[in-house]
Amino acid sequence: MLAIGGAHSLADQVADTMKLAADDVHTLVISGCAHWIAEETPEETLAALTTFLAPYRNEHAAAPRPMPQAT
């Protein structure tokens, strides 16, 4: 799980909350933003999501895809 907090708002508290429900929580605090992270820092948010999701994308691309079912 990736927990992203804005430095001028909840910061690490986002991750602290997520750790109550998940074991593998990655924490990111983006400077220069508060509550509306994606709107205030879209480039940084996209970069963080791209980096975090890259291993899953590569894993999914290597997995065989099921054949579509005829209807």
Order of alpha helices (4+ residues) and beta strands (2+ residues): beta-alpha-beta-alpha-alpha
